[in-house]
Amino acid sequence: MAFETVTFTLCASLLLAGSVTAGESFAGTFQMEEYLKFPPVFVYDDFEDCRRWYRDDDYHHYDHTVLERGVCVPKCHDAIIQNATESGLDRLSREDIMHRCISAEITPHYELSVSNDIQIRHCYSRFTERIPYDWLDVLFFVIAAAIIVLVVTSTVYDLHQQAKQNFPEDYFSRSSKQAHQRLLTSFSLPRNVRRLKEPIHTQTRLDLACFEAFRFAQTFRVIFLHVTIAHLKIPQRNPEYLEQLQHGASLQTFIAEFQNYVQTFFTIGGMLMAINFLDHVRKNPTFKLSYFGERLLNRLCRLVPTYAFMMLLEASVMRHLIDGPFGEQFIGESATNCQRWWWANLLFVNNYIAWDHPCFIPSWYLATDLQLFIFGLAIMMVFWKWPSTRRYIFGAIFLYSVVVPAVAYLLSNITPVMTVDMKDAELYIRGQRFQSVLYFPFHQNTGIYFFGMLAGIVYHHYRDQRKELFKVAAFRQLAQFSGLLYVFSMASVSWVVSNLSWLPAICLAAYASAFKLSWGLFNTVLLLALALLHRNHWIKMALSHPIFRVLGKLGYSVYLLHFTVIVQVYGREKAPIFSNEKIVAGYTIEVLFLSYVLGAVMCVLVELPTGAALKELLEPSTQRKSSITQVHTAPEPLSGSGTDTAGPVTANTAVPAPETPTMTSASDGR
């Protein structure tokens, strides 16, 4: 009977609507308020929720005393009115309305009371969903339009010059001898595309081309890491899946190894900086303090334009792409932080200042990397001026690198390795003190960069008698020790994490230091061995494939863009998601693909042309003239670090090294 009554009422209502609006379109008479009064056509109990009834394990790693609900306020208000037994409902605040609705859901089903302390993150309405455009948006559109105009104009000019020279095949691979023409063609699209795949011309670049495969592999791992962190943040339909994973030894090891990703880039950065510095000293044995300023300016010219462009994009246009209940949590946070803390990012101090309010989650790395570059370059300048200080400085830095992580652990209430606290997922696990104490700071990463510098010096010494290094007993012993230390660290980390409560603090402090240095040391030995390996060796040839050179060139733009892609991908979701391995992998593939596609666009339109233009505008005319025929020594690591001015080799006054055949190398990093 009940079913028949409902059916009759529904049919009668539809017939009545049809008779009143005869001759009019259905779309014109459709009333959503009336439509929502009917029961939904399709309703299924949640399949995974039902499956939980026969599961035994239920680990609680999220804070289950804090509940997150997305409430439709008009629907909630109507429900309260229909069940009202008291007057004055029209005076209820929004918080009171939501408290009553949530209590009506929780109390009868779980016999729990809901606290009056309700935090409203964001309320979507017809007034808040459309963010008004402001001067930041105008500034971004003006800059974007200017870039497009420059690209089009420069491309047309470059093609015109090519036609005047009867279309030589190597036209885009040659730099003009006239400075104004190099400046006018700096934004040329075909010329910048060609820069992505320029061939290798030097011994050093041939030796170090295999590093690009390492860079790409670590970039992929960084993207996967940040996708994982964002996945923890978004509301889950099956939170116990992620909670249960925390108890597995494999995941505990995987999480602890997160900190090793960026150490590869620090090692490569230190190695390339030292190699290029020593090449410069060979060509210019007379000490000049101005070299320090030139290299720092060169580096900033490569880093800042693209970085500033991305911050402006994040602070302006991205805000208008917020859509759905999670948009503000993901996209809005980055926009707010970019607007407030842009100066800390552009001053490259955001690994110490506002590290917990990042413009981009991975932006701390750019600050740490630049600080390490300044540190390493200053050390090399001291060696140049006072060669006798080398052994003392090296000894002090090595001792410092071993002791400081252990001391930091003893003085702080942190874990010796990186772990994941599910309760901190809302802050992208930034709330863990391990990150601010042992992960972000420059002074905790000097040892890794120092290892890279040592490797660069050793490579520079042995590159013309490369087989000799492998005969040195000390090197073989170091390789064995570093490999065993890394294997021990990885094999024991799960056991250590599971037994933190009773292990002595001094042992954990030593373990924190050993774990932090283990991959850096082993990675340095591995990279040095690869650099000195014969270039025709099949391993080196595979790692030096041209595709990795292109992917490596895109590394900096991809690094800047990928988290913006992540927050857009997750911010578009409209409801809690179901999680498993395949779904996380799907998000990773999507983010990786979009990051490289958009990164290629930004690299060709912003990063490469602005670097070329600033080089012509800021470098001394004599230096520009001498660099016409120069090519790159080696590709730079993720943040844009790497090749600096170098040239034909001469005697080296800083570090003893044999004479080598003349070679040319880069005057910039791209």
Beta strands, then each sheet from edge to edge (+ up, - down):
end
